[in-house]
Amino acid sequence: MSATVMSAGEFEALLDRIDGKVRQMKQETDELFDTLATWAHRLGPFGHAITEVLTFVPKLIAKVIDWIGQLIMNPGVPWTLWNHGNDWAGTPIAGRISNLIGKSTLDETRVDDFWQGRAADAYKNTLPRQKEALAKIVSGAQAVDDALTKMAIAVGAMWLAVLTAILSAVIEYIAEGAAASTGVGAPPAAAGAAATTAKVFAIVTAALDVFYVFVVANTLPVLKDLRQDLHDGGAFPDGRWPRSTTDFSDGSLSDGDGTDWHLRVS
């Protein structure tokens, strides 16, 4: 697994492992509950505690399994989020615009090298505003990359937490099943099964809650900032690309009205 985000193959392998362990957990709990039901009947009054456990624990573990099953149907795609983030911050978008920022300087333009006068000055004076606008776009692209990358990592972390909970639960259910099969160990096994089920339910719930809080705390603010930037007239006056306020409709060279273009003489 990479240090940053899971590849498609790694994520699919993780989901396959979770699916397999969920199936094993269902099998182990079904066998455990059958064994507990048998001993609850055999133990008579001494099996009352087992009967109480069987009234709610199977429903709770079924709910956990159903949750995980629904999640697996829509697991997220961390590698796609990661790749799109790279595009926003890399060569396709931010990188290309950054190159334009580097060229938005007087030494990279020719209008002031060959022309002089009001028109040449007007073109030249648009460079700072256009450079500012380009920088704003780069900043927005980098913010999108940051949000997508964090989301990609969070998706993988959530599923790793779910897998950890399932692995621990399966081990405990196996031990409780072995204890329940002895008869004398059935009551403590029932109590253990209740504790294990409550624990796996709590961990899965917590993983989903943490993921939701992460999305709210790290993604929504970025979306809000981007939406505000779209309506910020500082870099884009009147919601448009910055341009000169000088009238360029007269492109004459020598009609004597004061707007003439002139070849640079110095």
QUIHU-V653956 format. One record per residue. N is the residue number from 1. RES is the residue in one letter. PHI is phi in radians with two decimals (none if undefined). PSI is psi in degrees with one decimal (none if undefined). Layout:
<<N,RES,PHI,PSI> <N,RES,PHI,PSI>>
This chain:
<<1,M,none,139.1> <2,S,-1.28,163.8> <3,A,-1.35,-9.5> <4,T,-1.97,-61.5> <5,V,-2.58,153.0> <6,M,-1.27,143.6> <7,S,-1.36,172.4> <8,A,-1.05,-43.9> <9,G,-1.12,-41.6> <10,E,-1.14,-40.8> <11,F,-1.22,-40.8> <12,E,-1.09,-39.4> <13,A,-1.12,-39.7> <14,L,-1.10,-46.5> <15,L,-1.11,-39.1> <16,D,-1.10,-40.4> <17,R,-1.15,-41.6> <18,I,-1.10,-44.5> <19,D,-1.05,-43.2> <20,G,-1.12,-41.5> <21,K,-1.24,-32.1> <22,V,-1.14,-41.5> <23,R,-1.10,-42.0> <24,Q,-1.13,-40.7> <25,M,-1.07,-40.9> <26,K,-1.13,-41.7> <27,Q,-1.11,-46.2> <28,E,-1.12,-41.2> <29,T,-1.26,-36.2> <30,D,-1.05,-46.1> <31,E,-1.15,-39.8> <32,L,-1.10,-45.4> <33,F,-1.18,-35.4> <34,D,-1.11,-43.5> <35,T,-1.13,-43.1> <36,L,-1.12,-39.2> <37,A,-1.11,-40.0> <38,T,-1.08,-47.5> <39,W,-1.26,-29.4> <40,A,-1.09,-38.1> <41,H,-1.24,-41.5> <42,R,-1.23,-35.6> <43,L,-1.41,-9.0> <44,G,1.06,-126.4> <45,P,-1.05,-28.6> <46,F,-1.31,-9.5> <47,G,-1.71,11.1> <48,H,-1.07,-41.5> <49,A,-1.11,-36.0> <50,I,-1.14,-42.3> <51,T,-1.08,-39.3> <52,E,-1.09,-41.7> <53,V,-1.08,-40.3> <54,L,-1.24,-11.1> <55,T,-1.40,-20.5> <56,F,-2.29,-27.6> <57,V,-1.14,-46.3> <58,P,-1.01,-37.7> <59,K,-1.15,-39.1> <60,L,-1.20,-44.2> <61,I,-1.19,-31.5> <62,A,-1.15,-36.4> <63,K,-1.15,-41.3> <64,V,-1.08,-45.8> <65,I,-1.11,-38.5> <66,D,-1.15,-41.4> <67,W,-0.99,-51.9> <68,I,-1.10,-38.6> <69,G,-1.06,-40.6> <70,Q,-1.19,-37.4> <71,L,-1.12,-41.2> <72,I,-1.11,-28.9> <73,M,-1.17,-27.9> <74,N,-2.37,72.3> <75,P,-1.41,-12.0> <76,G,1.59,164.0> <77,V,-2.34,79.6> <78,P,-1.04,-36.5> <79,W,-1.19,-33.1> <80,T,-1.19,-43.0> <81,L,-1.05,-42.7> <82,W,-1.10,-46.4> <83,N,-1.13,-41.9> <84,H,-1.13,-37.6> <85,G,-1.07,-42.0> <86,N,-1.08,-37.5> <87,D,-1.14,-42.0> <88,W,-1.13,-41.1> <89,A,-1.57,-15.2> <90,G,-1.74,-154.2> <91,T,-1.01,-40.2> <92,P,-1.07,-34.1> <93,I,-2.16,-79.1> <94,A,-1.07,-38.3> <95,G,-1.11,-42.6> <96,R,-1.15,-41.7> <97,I,-1.20,-35.6> <98,S,-1.06,-36.6> <99,N,-1.10,-36.5> <100,L,-1.19,-35.1> <101,I,-1.08,-41.3> <102,G,-1.11,-23.0> <103,K,-1.69,-4.0> <104,S,-1.52,55.1> <105,T,-2.35,162.3> <106,L,-1.09,-35.8> <107,D,-1.26,-13.6> <108,E,-1.74,-2.3> <109,T,-1.94,161.6> <110,R,-2.00,-10.4> <111,V,-1.06,-35.8> <112,D,-1.45,-10.6> <113,D,-1.42,-29.2> <114,F,-2.03,-16.6> <115,W,-2.22,155.4> <116,Q,-2.49,163.6> <117,G,1.98,-171.2> <118,R,-1.07,-42.4> <119,A,-1.14,-44.9> <120,A,-1.09,-41.1> <121,D,-1.12,-38.6> <122,A,-1.11,-45.5> <123,Y,-1.07,-44.5> <124,K,-1.09,-38.8> <125,N,-1.26,-13.6> <126,T,-1.38,-16.2> <127,L,-1.03,-48.2> <128,P,-1.03,-42.6> <129,R,-1.18,-38.8> <130,Q,-1.21,-35.5> <131,K,-1.13,-40.1> <132,E,-1.10,-42.1> <133,A,-1.13,-41.9> <134,L,-1.09,-41.2> <135,A,-1.11,-35.3> <136,K,-1.12,-39.5> <137,I,-1.15,-43.1> <138,V,-1.06,-43.5> <139,S,-1.05,-42.5> <140,G,-1.13,-41.9> <141,A,-1.09,-40.5> <142,Q,-1.17,-35.0> <143,A,-1.15,-39.6> <144,V,-1.10,-44.1> <145,D,-1.02,-44.6> <146,D,-1.05,-44.8> <147,A,-1.15,-44.3> <148,L,-1.16,-38.7> <149,T,-1.16,-44.4> <150,K,-1.09,-40.2> <151,M,-1.13,-40.6> <152,A,-1.06,-44.8> <153,I,-1.16,-39.2> <154,A,-1.13,-38.2> <155,V,-1.06,-47.8> <156,G,-1.10,-41.6> <157,A,-1.12,-38.5> <158,M,-1.09,-45.1> <159,W,-1.21,-33.3> <160,L,-1.13,-38.1> <161,A,-1.13,-40.6> <162,V,-1.12,-43.7> <163,L,-1.08,-43.4> <164,T,-1.02,-43.4> <165,A,-1.10,-42.4> <166,I,-1.18,-43.9> <167,L,-1.03,-45.0> <168,S,-1.11,-42.4> <169,A,-1.14,-42.0> <170,V,-1.05,-44.7> <171,I,-1.05,-44.0> <172,E,-1.20,-38.9> <173,Y,-1.14,-37.7> <174,I,-1.08,-45.2> <175,A,-1.12,-40.0> <176,E,-1.21,-33.7> <177,G,-1.14,-40.8> <178,A,-1.11,-41.0> <179,A,-1.17,-40.6> <180,A,-1.13,-31.4> <181,S,-1.18,-16.9> <182,T,-1.42,-13.2> <183,G,1.54,-62.8> <184,V,-1.13,-25.6> <185,G,-1.59,3.3> <186,A,-1.13,-48.9> <187,P,-1.02,-49.7> <188,P,-1.14,-30.3> <189,A,-1.15,-37.2> <190,A,-1.13,-42.9> <191,A,-1.13,-39.1> <192,G,-1.13,-39.9> <193,A,-1.11,-39.2> <194,A,-1.10,-42.7> <195,A,-1.17,-42.0> <196,T,-1.10,-44.1> <197,T,-1.13,-42.1> <198,A,-1.09,-37.3> <199,K,-1.20,-46.9> <200,V,-1.16,-35.5> <201,F,-1.09,-43.0> <202,A,-1.17,-40.5> <203,I,-1.19,-44.3> <204,V,-1.12,-43.1> <205,T,-1.07,-43.7> <206,A,-1.11,-39.5> <207,A,-1.08,-41.2> <208,L,-1.20,-40.0> <209,D,-1.12,-43.8> <210,V,-1.10,-40.5> <211,F,-1.10,-43.3> <212,Y,-1.11,-45.9> <213,V,-1.08,-38.7> <214,F,-1.09,-44.4> <215,V,-1.07,-46.1> <216,V,-1.10,-42.7> <217,A,-1.35,-29.9> <218,N,-1.95,-19.8> <219,T,-1.83,-47.3> <220,L,-1.06,-40.3> <221,P,-1.06,-37.0> <222,V,-1.13,-43.5> <223,L,-1.10,-39.1> <224,K,-1.11,-44.8> <225,D,-1.09,-41.4> <226,L,-1.13,-39.8> <227,R,-1.12,-39.3> <228,Q,-1.16,-38.4> <229,D,-1.08,-33.9> <230,L,-1.10,-26.1> <231,H,-1.87,11.3> <232,D,-1.51,117.2> <233,G,-1.45,1.4> <234,G,-1.12,-49.4> <235,A,-1.57,-27.9> <236,F,-2.22,84.4> <237,P,-1.04,130.8> <238,D,1.06,24.5> <239,G,1.26,18.8> <240,R,-2.19,166.5> <241,W,-1.12,133.3> <242,P,-1.06,135.2> <243,R,-2.54,164.3> <244,S,-1.20,145.6> <245,T,-1.54,-3.4> <246,T,-1.26,141.5> <247,D,-1.34,115.3> <248,F,-1.77,10.5> <249,S,-1.19,-22.6> <250,D,-1.75,104.7> <251,G,-1.78,22.0> <252,S,-1.22,157.6> <253,L,-1.76,-29.5> <254,S,-2.75,52.4> <255,D,-1.71,4.6> <256,G,1.34,17.2> <257,D,-1.70,7.2> <258,G,1.58,-8.9> <259,T,-1.75,7.1> <260,D,-1.05,146.0> <261,W,-1.45,145.1> <262,H,-2.35,139.8> <263,L,-1.12,139.1> <264,R,-1.15,133.3> <265,V,-1.94,-2.6> <266,S,-2.56,none>>
